[in-house]
Amino acid sequence: MTMLLEVARWPGWFDDGAPTVAAAALGVAYAIAAGAMRPRRACAVTKTQLACFSAGFLVLAVALVSPLEPLSERLFAAHMIQHLLLATVAPPLLVLGAPTARAIRLAAPTMDRWLGVFAERTGLGRAWRFASLPVVACGLHALAIWAWHAPALYERSLRNDAVHAVQHVSLVGTGVCLWWSILRPRKAGLDARRTAFALGIITIFATALQTGALGALFALSRHVIYPSQSTAAATWGVTPLEDQRLAGMLMWIPGGIVNVIMMSVLFVAWLDGPARRARTALTVASGAIGLMSCGRAEARTVPGGDAARGRAAIVAAGCGACHVIPGIQGAAGQVGPPLKGVGDRSIVGGVLPNTPDNLIAWLEDPPAYAPRTTMPNLGLSAAAARDIAAYLYSKR
C-alpha cells in the first residue's frame, strides 16, 4: 500500500480527472458485479476471469492515468504506445475477464431483465448485436484507427479534451467489439466456437495488415504529419521526424508481433483438442520466440557479404574519421554515431527500417534517403556496401 501511495505522488499520475474517474468507475462496477455473483458459486467470476480483467484494467490505467497520458500529448511515440495499449492489448483481456451473459442471468435475474428491456427500448441491444458481427467489428475497428490518425481529427483531439476522450473510448470500444465477436460467439457449442476462432484469425490478420500499413506510412514518411504533436521531441534528444518514425516503427513491428501472437493463440484454440491444451503455452511461446529470433537473424545476416572484406573496405573509405567502429584501429571519430551493435537497432540512419537491403542502400547513397544527413556519398560499390554491412552486423 505504501508503494502504491508513493507511485500516486509521482508527477503525471492522475493528472486528468476524466480518465481517472472513468477507470475507477469501471473497476468499481466490476468489483460490485463480481461480489454480487460470488455467493452463487455456479455462476461466480472465476479466478482466470478476475486475472484477465485485472490485467486489462492495469493496461488501461497505464495508458490513461500514468505519466504516459500527459507525455502522449507532446510526443508522438508515447501517443502511439498509448494507442497500442488501448486498441490492441486491453480489449482481449477485458473480454476474457467479463462474466458471461448466462452467469449474469443466474446471479441477478431481476437486473438482467431490467438491462434487457432497457437495451431493447433504446436500440442499444440491436446496435451491439450489429457491431459485434465479425466483419462489422473488424471494419469499425479499422475505421476508428485510420480516422483518428487523419491529420485534422488527430490534431483536434490534442486540442480538445472531449474529442480526446471520444478517441480513447472508440479505440477501446471497437477493440472490445472485435474480440467479443471472436471470444463470445452467439451460438453455443464446439462447432460455433471453432468457427469464431477461425474467423478471428482472419479478422486479426486483416487488422495486422491495416495497422502495419499505417505504421509503415509513419515510419517511411519524409515529412512531419502532426507538427503540434512533437513539442517535446527535442527534450528527448530526437527531431520531430525521428519521433514520428519511431512511432511508426512501434505500430508496425511490436504491434504486428502482438497480433501474430494473438493469431497463434487463436489457432491453438481452434484445434481445441483436450490433449493439446498442455502444449498450448509451449506452442505459443515457441512461435513468438521463433518469430523474434528470425527477425534478429535477418538483421545480422547479409547474403553474399564478407565481414573480412568489409573491414578492409571500412579502412579504405576512412569511416573511422567520423565513427567509433569496434575492431577498426584508430576508428574513434565523434561526428557520427558509434557503430557498435548496429544489428540491434530498429532504424538505419534515422529513416529506414533496419534490414540488410536497407543498410546496403544507405551505405551506397545516404543523401538519397535523408537529404539533410551529414553522412556523404562515399562512392561505395554495391559489393563494398554489402561487405561493410556484413562486418557491422557481426559486431554486437
RACOR-V332742 format. One record per residue. SS is DSSP state (~ for helix, > for strand, _ for the rest). PSI is psi in whole degrees, 0 to 359 (999 if undefined). OMEGA is omega in whole degrees, 0 to 359 (none if undefined). Layout:
BEGIN
ss=SS psi=PSI omega=OMEGA
ss=SS psi=PSI omega=OMEGA
END
This chain:
BEGIN
ss=_ psi=319 omega=179
ss=~ psi=320 omega=179
ss=~ psi=319 omega=179
ss=~ psi=321 omega=179
ss=~ psi=322 omega=178
ss=~ psi=317 omega=179
ss=~ psi=319 omega=181
ss=~ psi=337 omega=180
ss=~ psi=349 omega=180
ss=_ psi=145 omega=179
ss=_ psi=136 omega=177
ss=_ psi=343 omega=178
ss=_ psi=131 omega=176
ss=_ psi=31 omega=179
ss=_ psi=323 omega=183
ss=_ psi=120 omega=185
ss=~ psi=320 omega=185
ss=~ psi=309 omega=178
ss=~ psi=325 omega=180
ss=~ psi=314 omega=180
ss=~ psi=318 omega=181
ss=~ psi=316 omega=179
ss=~ psi=318 omega=179
ss=~ psi=319 omega=180
ss=~ psi=319 omega=178
ss=~ psi=314 omega=179
ss=~ psi=318 omega=180
ss=~ psi=317 omega=180
ss=~ psi=318 omega=180
ss=~ psi=318 omega=180
ss=~ psi=319 omega=179
ss=~ psi=315 omega=180
ss=~ psi=315 omega=180
ss=~ psi=321 omega=178
ss=~ psi=322 omega=180
ss=~ psi=330 omega=183
ss=~ psi=344 omega=186
ss=~ psi=318 omega=180
ss=_ psi=333 omega=179
ss=_ psi=91 omega=188
ss=~ psi=331 omega=183
ss=~ psi=338 omega=183
ss=~ psi=15 omega=182
ss=_ psi=156 omega=175
ss=_ psi=129 omega=183
ss=_ psi=166 omega=178
ss=~ psi=323 omega=179
ss=~ psi=316 omega=178
ss=~ psi=316 omega=180
ss=~ psi=319 omega=179
ss=~ psi=318 omega=180
ss=~ psi=315 omega=180
ss=~ psi=319 omega=180
ss=~ psi=319 omega=178
ss=~ psi=316 omega=178
ss=~ psi=320 omega=179
ss=~ psi=320 omega=178
ss=~ psi=320 omega=178
ss=~ psi=315 omega=178
ss=~ psi=320 omega=180
ss=~ psi=316 omega=178
ss=~ psi=321 omega=183
ss=~ psi=326 omega=192
ss=~ psi=331 omega=186
ss=_ psi=4 omega=178
ss=_ psi=177 omega=176
ss=~ psi=347 omega=177
ss=~ psi=327 omega=182
ss=~ psi=305 omega=178
ss=~ psi=327 omega=179
ss=~ psi=327 omega=182
ss=~ psi=340 omega=179
ss=_ psi=349 omega=182
ss=_ psi=335 omega=184
ss=_ psi=122 omega=185
ss=~ psi=322 omega=180
ss=~ psi=320 omega=178
ss=~ psi=321 omega=178
ss=~ psi=322 omega=180
ss=~ psi=321 omega=176
ss=~ psi=318 omega=179
ss=~ psi=316 omega=180
ss=~ psi=322 omega=178
ss=~ psi=319 omega=179
ss=~ psi=317 omega=184
ss=~ psi=318 omega=188
ss=~ psi=334 omega=188
ss=~ psi=317 omega=188
ss=~ psi=312 omega=186
ss=~ psi=316 omega=187
ss=~ psi=310 omega=181
ss=~ psi=327 omega=179
ss=~ psi=320 omega=179
ss=~ psi=320 omega=179
ss=~ psi=317 omega=178
ss=~ psi=329 omega=182
ss=~ psi=346 omega=183
ss=_ psi=140 omega=176
ss=_ psi=151 omega=180
ss=_ psi=160 omega=179
ss=~ psi=322 omega=179
ss=~ psi=319 omega=180
ss=~ psi=318 omega=179
ss=~ psi=320 omega=181
ss=~ psi=320 omega=180
ss=~ psi=323 omega=184
ss=~ psi=321 omega=184
ss=_ psi=75 omega=184
ss=~ psi=323 omega=180
ss=~ psi=313 omega=178
ss=~ psi=322 omega=180
ss=~ psi=317 omega=179
ss=~ psi=319 omega=181
ss=~ psi=316 omega=179
ss=~ psi=322 omega=179
ss=~ psi=315 omega=178
ss=~ psi=316 omega=180
ss=~ psi=316 omega=182
ss=~ psi=320 omega=182
ss=~ psi=320 omega=182
ss=~ psi=328 omega=181
ss=~ psi=350 omega=182
ss=_ psi=358 omega=181
ss=~ psi=327 omega=179
ss=~ psi=313 omega=179
ss=~ psi=320 omega=180
ss=~ psi=319 omega=180
ss=~ psi=317 omega=180
ss=~ psi=324 omega=179
ss=~ psi=315 omega=184
ss=~ psi=336 omega=182
ss=_ psi=9 omega=169
ss=_ psi=139 omega=186
ss=~ psi=310 omega=183
ss=~ psi=317 omega=180
ss=~ psi=315 omega=181
ss=~ psi=318 omega=178
ss=~ psi=317 omega=179
ss=~ psi=318 omega=179
ss=~ psi=320 omega=180
ss=~ psi=317 omega=178
ss=~ psi=318 omega=179
ss=~ psi=317 omega=180
ss=~ psi=316 omega=182
ss=~ psi=312 omega=183
ss=~ psi=321 omega=182
ss=~ psi=317 omega=182
ss=~ psi=349 omega=175
ss=_ psi=5 omega=169
ss=_ psi=134 omega=188
ss=~ psi=313 omega=184
ss=~ psi=314 omega=182
ss=~ psi=323 omega=180
ss=~ psi=313 omega=179
ss=~ psi=324 omega=180
ss=~ psi=325 omega=179
ss=~ psi=333 omega=178
ss=~ psi=333 omega=183
ss=~ psi=339 omega=187
ss=_ psi=118 omega=183
ss=~ psi=324 omega=180
ss=~ psi=317 omega=178
ss=~ psi=321 omega=178
ss=~ psi=319 omega=179
ss=~ psi=318 omega=177
ss=~ psi=321 omega=177
ss=~ psi=311 omega=181
ss=~ psi=316 omega=181
ss=~ psi=319 omega=182
ss=~ psi=323 omega=179
ss=~ psi=314 omega=179
ss=~ psi=316 omega=184
ss=~ psi=314 omega=179
ss=~ psi=328 omega=175
ss=~ psi=319 omega=177
ss=~ psi=318 omega=177
ss=~ psi=315 omega=181
ss=~ psi=311 omega=184
ss=~ psi=335 omega=175
ss=~ psi=320 omega=179
ss=~ psi=334 omega=181
ss=~ psi=314 omega=189
ss=~ psi=344 omega=180
ss=_ psi=68 omega=179
ss=_ psi=150 omega=185
ss=_ psi=329 omega=179
ss=_ psi=143 omega=179
ss=_ psi=163 omega=176
ss=_ psi=160 omega=183
ss=~ psi=317 omega=183
ss=~ psi=318 omega=180
ss=~ psi=320 omega=180
ss=~ psi=317 omega=180
ss=~ psi=323 omega=176
ss=~ psi=319 omega=179
ss=~ psi=321 omega=179
ss=~ psi=319 omega=179
ss=~ psi=314 omega=177
ss=~ psi=326 omega=179
ss=~ psi=320 omega=177
ss=~ psi=318 omega=181
ss=~ psi=315 omega=183
ss=~ psi=322 omega=178
ss=~ psi=325 omega=176
ss=~ psi=316 omega=178
ss=~ psi=321 omega=178
ss=~ psi=318 omega=179
ss=~ psi=322 omega=179
ss=~ psi=312 omega=186
ss=~ psi=325 omega=177
ss=~ psi=325 omega=175
ss=~ psi=320 omega=178
ss=~ psi=319 omega=179
ss=~ psi=319 omega=177
ss=~ psi=319 omega=178
ss=~ psi=325 omega=178
ss=~ psi=316 omega=178
ss=~ psi=318 omega=186
ss=~ psi=327 omega=186
ss=~ psi=355 omega=180
ss=_ psi=144 omega=177
ss=_ psi=4 omega=182
ss=_ psi=148 omega=176
ss=_ psi=121 omega=184
ss=_ psi=324 omega=181
ss=_ psi=87 omega=184
ss=~ psi=323 omega=184
ss=~ psi=351 omega=184
ss=~ psi=330 omega=192
ss=~ psi=40 omega=181
ss=_ psi=336 omega=182
ss=_ psi=5 omega=185
ss=_ psi=315 omega=183
ss=~ psi=328 omega=179
ss=~ psi=329 omega=181
ss=~ psi=7 omega=175
ss=_ psi=23 omega=178
ss=_ psi=157 omega=175
ss=_ psi=163 omega=177
ss=~ psi=323 omega=180
ss=~ psi=321 omega=177
ss=~ psi=322 omega=176
ss=~ psi=315 omega=180
ss=~ psi=318 omega=181
ss=~ psi=324 omega=176
ss=~ psi=319 omega=178
ss=~ psi=317 omega=179
ss=~ psi=319 omega=179
ss=~ psi=324 omega=178
ss=~ psi=319 omega=179
ss=~ psi=324 omega=186
ss=~ psi=308 omega=189
ss=~ psi=296 omega=179
ss=~ psi=319 omega=178
ss=~ psi=321 omega=178
ss=~ psi=321 omega=179
ss=~ psi=318 omega=178
ss=~ psi=317 omega=180
ss=~ psi=322 omega=178
ss=~ psi=318 omega=178
ss=~ psi=319 omega=179
ss=~ psi=319 omega=177
ss=~ psi=324 omega=178
ss=~ psi=318 omega=178
ss=~ psi=316 omega=179
ss=~ psi=324 omega=179
ss=~ psi=316 omega=178
ss=~ psi=320 omega=178
ss=~ psi=325 omega=179
ss=~ psi=325 omega=178
ss=~ psi=318 omega=168
ss=_ psi=33 omega=175
ss=_ psi=130 omega=180
ss=~ psi=325 omega=181
ss=~ psi=343 omega=182
ss=~ psi=347 omega=186
ss=~ psi=324 omega=180
ss=~ psi=340 omega=182
ss=~ psi=1 omega=185
ss=~ psi=307 omega=183
ss=~ psi=319 omega=180
ss=~ psi=319 omega=180
ss=~ psi=312 omega=182
ss=~ psi=315 omega=180
ss=~ psi=318 omega=180
ss=~ psi=319 omega=179
ss=~ psi=318 omega=180
ss=~ psi=315 omega=180
ss=~ psi=320 omega=179
ss=~ psi=319 omega=179
ss=~ psi=314 omega=180
ss=~ psi=322 omega=180
ss=~ psi=321 omega=178
ss=~ psi=319 omega=180
ss=~ psi=319 omega=181
ss=~ psi=322 omega=180
ss=~ psi=321 omega=179
ss=~ psi=323 omega=182
ss=~ psi=338 omega=184
ss=~ psi=349 omega=186
ss=_ psi=130 omega=178
ss=_ psi=102 omega=180
ss=_ psi=129 omega=179
ss=_ psi=353 omega=181
ss=_ psi=153 omega=180
ss=_ psi=117 omega=185
ss=~ psi=324 omega=180
ss=~ psi=315 omega=176
ss=~ psi=326 omega=179
ss=~ psi=322 omega=178
ss=~ psi=315 omega=179
ss=~ psi=322 omega=180
ss=~ psi=324 omega=178
ss=~ psi=315 omega=179
ss=~ psi=316 omega=182
ss=~ psi=324 omega=182
ss=~ psi=350 omega=179
ss=_ psi=30 omega=182
ss=~ psi=334 omega=182
ss=~ psi=348 omega=178
ss=~ psi=337 omega=183
ss=_ psi=341 omega=186
ss=_ psi=152 omega=166
ss=> psi=119 omega=185
ss=_ psi=119 omega=181
ss=_ psi=137 omega=177
ss=_ psi=359 omega=180
ss=_ psi=115 omega=182
ss=_ psi=130 omega=178
ss=_ psi=0 omega=180
ss=_ psi=89 omega=184
ss=> psi=27 omega=181
ss=_ psi=149 omega=183
ss=_ psi=10 omega=181
ss=_ psi=311 omega=180
ss=_ psi=177 omega=181
ss=_ psi=153 omega=175
ss=_ psi=147 omega=186
ss=_ psi=23 omega=173
ss=_ psi=137 omega=177
ss=_ psi=31 omega=180
ss=~ psi=324 omega=182
ss=~ psi=342 omega=181
ss=~ psi=356 omega=183
ss=_ psi=154 omega=181
ss=_ psi=338 omega=185
ss=> psi=142 omega=176
ss=> psi=126 omega=177
ss=_ psi=13 omega=181
ss=_ psi=7 omega=185
ss=_ psi=336 omega=187
ss=> psi=144 omega=172
ss=> psi=142 omega=186
ss=_ psi=94 omega=173
ss=_ psi=160 omega=179
ss=~ psi=315 omega=181
ss=~ psi=319 omega=180
ss=~ psi=321 omega=178
ss=~ psi=319 omega=178
ss=~ psi=315 omega=179
ss=~ psi=320 omega=179
ss=~ psi=317 omega=181
ss=~ psi=326 omega=181
ss=~ psi=320 omega=184
ss=_ psi=80 omega=182
ss=~ psi=315 omega=183
ss=~ psi=340 omega=179
ss=~ psi=335 omega=182
ss=_ psi=336 omega=178
ss=_ psi=88 omega=185
ss=_ psi=333 omega=183
ss=_ psi=5 omega=181
ss=_ psi=150 omega=177
ss=_ psi=355 omega=179
ss=_ psi=122 omega=184
ss=_ psi=168 omega=171
ss=_ psi=113 omega=184
ss=_ psi=0 omega=179
ss=_ psi=29 omega=180
ss=_ psi=142 omega=174
ss=_ psi=164 omega=179
ss=~ psi=322 omega=180
ss=~ psi=317 omega=179
ss=~ psi=319 omega=178
ss=~ psi=322 omega=179
ss=~ psi=318 omega=179
ss=~ psi=320 omega=178
ss=~ psi=318 omega=177
ss=~ psi=320 omega=178
ss=~ psi=320 omega=180
ss=~ psi=314 omega=182
ss=~ psi=320 omega=179
ss=~ psi=338 omega=182
ss=~ psi=348 omega=182
ss=_ psi=106 omega=184
ss=_ psi=999 omega=none
END
